[in-house]
Amino acid sequence: MALAERIGGTVINADASQVYRDLRILSARPSDADEARVPHRLFGHIDGAESCSAARWAADARAAIEACRTAGRPPVLVGGTGLYLRTLLDGIAPVPDIDPDIRATVRALPVASAHGALVEEDPAAAARLNPADTTRIARALEVVRSTGRPLAAWQRERHGGIGDRIDLRALIILPDRETLLRRCDARLESMFADGAVEEVRALLARPDIPPDAPVRRAIGVPDIAAMLAGEISRATALERARLATRQYAKRQYTWFRNQPPRDWKRCTSGNLEFYFTETV
């Protein structure tokens, strides 16, 4: 927000959970005061009954960026969903629609079985992916089975990216890990105290949102749902959500440290003022 204020910009969300209208508290969306301070776009703009894919977000982001350009306001994208940013900048792979029967078969497999099959059918993907990553393992397996080509082969044919048409000033913030994890713990406790439980209760009460909807898989939702069902205590729900948050933060940290281009600036200190000056 400080950067957007300095350059007269608009903050655009690039976080997969903050797109959902139903999860303001649990996804740590900006407050009403934050949104009044500088213009914000793509925060809470999708109803929880809908699904937001990387392709859908990238299309929304392109439109928001173009609106900023027309209004003379530099867009300031912020968020930790690397797949969303990569899709926006590099484009999307033209993977054909997956055969519904193949998808159903693959999604029904335990992750260990799916990974074992991927070792045989797409060994490069199996070696690249975390064996416990249910979503990405299933995606790679269904693509190679449905199309006869590995997902990586399709990804080399990406199109629609804007990375070669914009002046990008990228900044990756990599704070001290222990400090980051302590802040995650404290923030989650405040979420539980400040309305996250009621937020999930309202989400679960909606008959139009199926159990496998992406919004119901957001960190903290399954744990609070189990608590509300009487399956676990509040303390256990909080501890599980904390653990999931820590694990996700570590994965994000590793991804943003290693995956983006080396010329993207990395900030490992608390002196963001210097990096903002350099970025602008």
C-alpha positions in Angstrom: 0.0 0.0 0.0 2.9 2.4 0.7 4.3 1.7 -2.7 0.9 2.2 -4.4 0.5 5.5 -2.5 3.9 6.7 -3.6 3.3 6.0 -7.3 -0.4 6.6 -7.5 -1.0 3.0 -8.1 -3.7 0.3 -7.6 -3.2 -2.8 -5.6 -4.2 -6.0 -7.5 -4.6 -9.3 -5.7 -2.6 -12.4 -6.8 -3.6 -14.7 -4.0 -5.8 -17.8 -4.7 -7.7 -17.6 -1.4 -8.2 -13.8 -1.2 -10.2 -13.9 -4.4 -13.2 -15.5 -2.6 -15.8 -13.2 -1.1 -16.6 -15.7 1.7 -13.2 -15.6 3.3 -12.2 -12.1 4.3 -10.9 -13.0 7.7 -9.4 -16.4 7.2 -7.6 -15.4 4.0 -6.3 -12.2 5.6 -7.8 -10.0 3.0 -7.3 -6.2 3.3 -9.6 -4.4 5.7 -12.1 -1.8 4.7 -9.7 0.8 6.0 -6.9 -0.6 3.8 -9.2 -0.6 0.7 -10.2 3.0 1.5 -6.5 4.0 1.7 -5.6 3.0 -1.9 -7.7 1.4 -4.7 -7.7 -2.5 -4.5 -8.8 -4.9 -7.2 -9.6 -8.7 -7.4 -10.0 -9.0 -3.6 -13.2 -11.0 -2.7 -14.6 -10.6 -6.3 -15.6 -14.3 -6.7 -18.4 -16.0 -4.9 -17.5 -19.2 -3.0 -19.8 -21.3 -5.1 -17.6 -20.6 -8.1 -14.1 -21.9 -8.8 -11.2 -19.7 -9.6 -8.5 -21.2 -11.8 -5.2 -19.7 -12.7 -6.5 -19.1 -16.2 -9.6 -17.3 -14.9 -7.5 -15.2 -12.5 -5.0 -14.3 -15.2 -7.8 -13.1 -17.5 -9.2 -11.0 -14.7 -5.8 -9.6 -13.9 -5.1 -8.7 -17.5 -8.4 -6.7 -17.5 -7.6 -5.0 -14.2 -4.1 -4.1 -15.5 -5.5 -2.7 -18.7 -8.0 -0.6 -16.6 -5.1 0.7 -14.5 -3.2 1.6 -17.7 -6.2 3.5 -19.1 -6.6 5.4 -15.8 -2.9 6.2 -15.6 -2.5 4.2 -12.3 0.5 1.8 -12.2 -0.7 -1.7 -11.1 0.9 -3.2 -8.0 0.3 -6.9 -8.0 0.7 -8.6 -4.6 0.2 -12.1 -3.4 1.8 -15.5 -2.9 0.2 -17.7 -5.5 3.2 -18.4 -7.8 1.1 -20.4 -10.3 -1.2 -17.3 -10.8 1.7 -15.0 -11.5 3.4 -17.5 -13.8 0.2 -17.9 -15.8 -0.2 -14.2 -16.1 3.4 -13.5 -17.2 4.2 -16.7 -19.2 0.8 -17.7 -20.5 -1.2 -20.9 -20.2 -0.5 -24.3 -21.6 -3.1 -25.3 -24.3 -4.0 -28.6 -22.6 -7.1 -30.2 -24.1 -10.1 -31.0 -22.0 -9.4 -34.1 -19.8 -11.5 -37.2 -20.4 -14.1 -37.2 -17.6 -13.7 -40.9 -16.9 -9.9 -40.6 -16.7 -10.2 -37.6 -14.4 -12.6 -39.5 -12.1 -10.3 -42.5 -12.0 -7.2 -40.5 -11.2 -8.8 -38.3 -8.6 -10.1 -41.4 -6.8 -6.6 -42.8 -6.3 -4.7 -42.3 -3.0 -1.8 -39.9 -3.6 0.8 -42.7 -3.1 -0.8 -44.8 -5.8 -1.1 -41.8 -8.1 2.5 -40.9 -7.6 3.5 -44.6 -8.2 1.6 -44.5 -11.5 3.2 -41.2 -12.4 6.7 -42.7 -11.9 5.8 -45.1 -14.7 3.9 -42.8 -17.0 5.7 -39.5 -16.6 8.9 -40.1 -14.6 10.2 -36.5 -15.1 7.0 -35.1 -13.4 7.2 -37.6 -10.7 10.7 -36.6 -9.9 9.9 -32.9 -10.0 6.7 -33.0 -7.8 6.4 -33.5 -4.1 5.0 -37.1 -3.6 2.5 -35.8 -1.1 1.1 -33.0 -3.4 -2.3 -34.5 -4.2 -3.4 -31.8 -6.6 -0.3 -31.6 -8.8 0.3 -35.3 -8.9 -3.3 -35.9 -10.0 -3.1 -33.2 -12.6 0.1 -34.5 -14.2 -1.2 -38.1 -14.3 -4.6 -37.2 -15.8 -2.9 -35.1 -18.5 -0.5 -37.8 -19.6 -3.3 -40.4 -19.6 -5.8 -38.2 -21.4 -3.5 -36.6 -24.0 -0.7 -39.1 -24.4 1.8 -36.2 -23.7 3.4 -35.1 -20.4 2.2 -31.9 -18.9 5.7 -30.4 -19.3 5.4 -30.8 -23.1 2.2 -28.8 -23.1 3.7 -26.2 -20.8 6.4 -25.5 -23.3 3.7 -24.2 -25.7 2.3 -21.6 -23.4 0.5 -18.6 -24.9 -1.3 -15.5 -23.8 1.3 -14.3 -21.3 2.0 -10.5 -20.9 5.6 -10.8 -19.5 7.1 -9.7 -22.8 4.8 -6.7 -23.2 5.2 -5.0 -19.8 7.8 -3.2 -17.8 7.9 -5.4 -14.8 9.6 -4.4 -11.5 9.5 -7.5 -9.4 10.3 -7.7 -5.7 10.3 -10.9 -3.6 10.1 -10.3 0.2 11.9 -13.1 2.1 11.8 -12.2 5.8 13.5 -14.1 8.6 11.8 -17.5 8.6 11.4 -17.8 12.4 9.9 -14.3 12.6 7.6 -15.1 9.7 6.4 -18.3 11.3 5.8 -16.6 14.7 3.7 -13.9 12.9 1.8 -16.7 11.1 1.0 -18.3 14.4 -0.1 -15.0 16.0 -2.2 -14.0 13.1 -4.0 -17.3 13.0 -4.9 -17.1 16.7 -6.3 -13.6 16.1 -8.3 -14.9 13.1 -10.0 -17.5 15.3 -10.8 -14.9 17.9 -12.0 -12.2 15.4 -14.6 -14.1 13.4 -13.0 -16.8 11.3 -15.1 -19.5 13.1 -18.3 -17.6 12.2 -17.1 -17.1 8.7 -16.6 -20.8 8.2 -20.0 -21.6 9.8 -21.7 -19.3 7.3 -19.7 -20.9 4.5 -20.7 -24.5 5.5 -24.4 -23.4 5.8 -24.5 -22.6 2.1 -26.1 -25.6 0.2 -24.8 -24.4 -3.1 -21.1 -24.9 -2.2 -20.1 -28.5 -2.5 -17.6 -30.2 -0.1 -14.9 -30.3 -2.7 -15.2 -26.6 -3.7 -11.8 -24.8 -3.7 -13.0 -22.3 -1.1 -13.7 -25.1 1.3 -10.1 -26.4 0.9 -8.5 -23.0 2.0 -6.2 -23.3 4.9 -8.1 -23.4 8.2 -11.5 -24.2 6.7 -11.3 -28.0 7.1 -10.0 -27.6 10.6 -12.7 -25.2 11.7 -15.3 -27.4 10.0 -14.2 -30.4 12.0 -14.4 -28.3 15.2 -17.9 -27.2 14.3 -18.9 -30.8 13.7 -17.7 -31.7 17.2 -15.0 -33.9 15.9 -12.1 -32.0 17.4 -11.6 -29.3 20.0 -10.9 -25.6 19.3 -7.3 -26.0 20.5 -6.8 -28.9 18.1 -8.4 -27.0 15.2 -6.1 -24.1 15.9 -3.0 -26.2 16.1 -3.9 -28.0 12.8 -4.5 -24.8 11.1 -1.2 -23.4 12.4 0.7 -26.4 11.2 -0.9 -26.2 7.7 -0.1 -22.5 7.6 3.5 -23.1 8.6 3.9 -25.8 5.9 2.4 -23.6 3.3 4.6 -20.6 4.3 7.7 -22.8 4.0 6.7 -24.0 0.5 6.0 -20.5 -0.6 9.3 -19.3 0.8 11.2 -22.1 -1.1 9.3 -21.5 -4.3 9.8 -17.7 -4.4 13.5 -18.0 -3.4 14.3 -20.5 -6.2 11.7 -20.5 -9.0 11.3 -16.9 -10.3 14.0 -15.4 -12.6 17.3 -14.5 -10.9 17.0 -10.9 -11.9 13.9 -10.4 -9.7 15.0 -8.5 -6.6 15.1 -10.4 -3.3 14.5 -8.5 -0.1 15.8 -10.4 3.0 15.9 -7.4 5.4 13.3 -5.3 7.0 14.5 -2.2 5.0 11.7 -2.3 2.4 12.1 1.5 1.9 15.4 0.9 0.0 13.9 -1.8 -2.1 10.9 0.2 -3.0 13.1 3.1 -4.1 15.2 0.7 -6.2 12.1 -1.0 -7.6 10.4 2.3 -8.6 
